Amino acid sequence: MLDKDEFFDMQKDVLDMLNDNIRDDPKLAKAFAKKLAGIYDLEIGKEIFGDLRIVRELLDKDYYDVLINLFIERQGIIDLKDENNKTLFLLAATYDKSSSFVKTVLMHRPKAVGQYDNYGNTAIILAAMHGKTNTVKAILEVCPDAAGQQDNNGVSAKTYAVNQKNKDMLEAIKAATNDFSPERQAVRNILHQ
C-alpha cells in the first residue's frame, strides 16, 4: 500500500504527462487513455483513481478524448466515487463543457443517469444547477424520464431552470415531460380523437 506522499507523487506524475498535444491529437489521446487503463488494472491504480483527482483534472482541462477513450477501455471507471459519493459521470455532468463525454456514457450505459451523490443529486440536477443547458439536453435526449428526478429536498432540474430564468433549459425539460408523461399523453389522445 502506498503512503500518502507516494500516492500524491504518482498522481502528479500522471498529471504531468498531460499536454496540449494529447488534447489536439486523437491518436495521442487514445494512447494516453490506454496507459491510464493499464494503471487502473494494477491494484495501485484503483487507489490512484479512487479519489477521482486524475479524471477531475482531465475534465477541468478539457481532455474529453482521453476520458472517452478511458471510459471505452474501462467502463467501470464511471462508477468510481469521491468522498461525497459523486461518480465520474456526476462530475462530468457538472464540468463537461461540450457534453461529449456525458453523451458517450449515456449511449453505452444509460443506467448511469440514475447515479446520485450524498445529497440525491443526479446528473441532470447537477447540470441544471450549474446552468449546463447542453448537458441537460443531452441527458434528456437519451433518458427523457430524467426530467422528473429530484434530489433529497425534492428539487428538480426544472426548479433550477426556473430559478435561473433559463428558458432554453426549461423548454427542453418541458418537452421531455410533455412527450413522455402518461397523463399528458392521455390528454393528447383525448384531444386528438
N, C-alpha and C positions, 0 to 999 in steps of 0.2 A: 504494500500500500504506500502510495506517495505521501510525503508530508506536505503541509500546506504550501511551503515555498517552492518545492519541486513541482507541485501541481500548477501553480500560477506561472512558473517558468515555462512549463510545457505548453500551456495555453498561449503564452506570449510568443513562443517560437512559432506556433501555428499561425497566429495572427500576423506576425512579422512577414510571413511568406506571401500575404496578400499584397497585390499591387494592381495598378490600373490596367496592366496588360491582361490580367485574369478577367477583369470586368469586360474588356473590349474584345477578347478573343474567345469564341465559343469552345474551341478545342482546348485552350488552356483552362477554361472554367471546368470543362468536363474532366480533364486530367487532375485538377486540384480536388474536385469532388471525389474522384476515385481514391486519392490519397487520404482524404478525410474519412471516407467509408472504411478504408483499411485500418485507420486509427480506431474507429468506432468498433471494429471487430475485436480489438485487443481488450483484455479485461480493464486495463488502464484507460482505454478510450471511453468506456461507459462512464467512468468517473469524470473524464475531461468534458464530455458532452453533457453530463448530468446537470450542471448549473446553467446550461444554455448560453454561456458567455460568448462562445465562438459563433454560434448561429445568430445571436443578437448583433454581434459585430458585422456579420455578413448582411443582415437586414439593414443595419444603420448605414452601411457603406454601399448599398445598392448592388450587392453581388448576387443578384437573383438567379443568374445562370448556374452559379455554383450551388445555391440552395436547391434549385430544381433538380439538378443532376444528383446531388446528395440524396434528396428525397427518393428519386427514382432508384438509386443504388440501394438505399436502406430506408424503406418506408417506415420502419419502426422509429426513426428519429422524430417523426411527427408526434409521437406520444410522450416524449421526454418532458418532464415538468420542472419548473423552478420552485422556489420556496413558497410562492403564492398559488401553486397548482396551475400556473399558466403553462400551456404547452407551446411548442414551436408554432403550431397553427394559430393559436390565440395571439401570440406575439406578432405573427405575420399579418393578422387582421388589423393590428394596431399600427405596424410600421411599414408594411409593403406599399410603397408609393405607386407601383404600377399595377398592383393586384395580380400580377402574373403568377407568383408563387401560390397565392390563395386559389386561383383558378386551377392550377395544376393539381394541387392537393385534392380539391373537390372532384375533379374528373376521375382521379384514381381511388379516393377514399371519401365518398360523400358523407359517410357517417361521422367524419371529423367535425361536421357542423354542430354536432351535439356535445362537443367538449366544452367544459366550463371550469372557471377558476374558483377560488375560495369564496368569492362574492356572488357566484352564479352568473358571471358574465360569460356569454358565448361570443363567438367570433363576430356575429352581426351586431351585437350590442357594443362590443369594443370598437368596431369600425364606425358605428354611428356616433358613439361617444367622442371619437376623435375626428369626426367630420369627414371620414373616408367614403365619400359617395360612390366612387367606382368600386370599392371593395364591397360595399353593401349590395350594389347591383350585381356584382359577380357572384356573391353568395346566393342571392335571390334567383339568379338565372339557373343555377343548378339545384338549389333547395328552397323553393318558394315558401315552404312551411316554416322556414326560419324566421319569417316576418312576425310570427306570433310568439317567439321566445321572449322570456322575461328573466331578469336577474332575481336575486333573493329578495329584493324590495318591491318586486312587481313592475319594474321599469323595463320598457321595451325599446327597441330601436326607433320605433315611431315617436316615442316621447322625446328622444334626443333630437330627432329631425324637426319636430315641432318647436322645441326649446331653442334650437339653433336657427330657426326660420330657414331651414334648408329645403326649399321647395322641390328641388330635383330628387333629393333622397326621399322625401315624403311621398312624392308621386310614384317612385319605384316601389316603395313599401305598400302603398295603397293598391297599386296594380297587382302586386303579388297576392295581397289579401283578397282583393276583389275577384281575381281569376280562380282562386283555389278554395275559397271559403264555401263549405256546403250550404250555408244559409244564403249567401249571395247567389250561388248557382241555382238554388231552388227558386228564389225570387226572379232571377233572369229567365228561368224556364217558364214560369207562370206568365211573365210579361210577353214572352215571345210565342205564346200559344195562339 
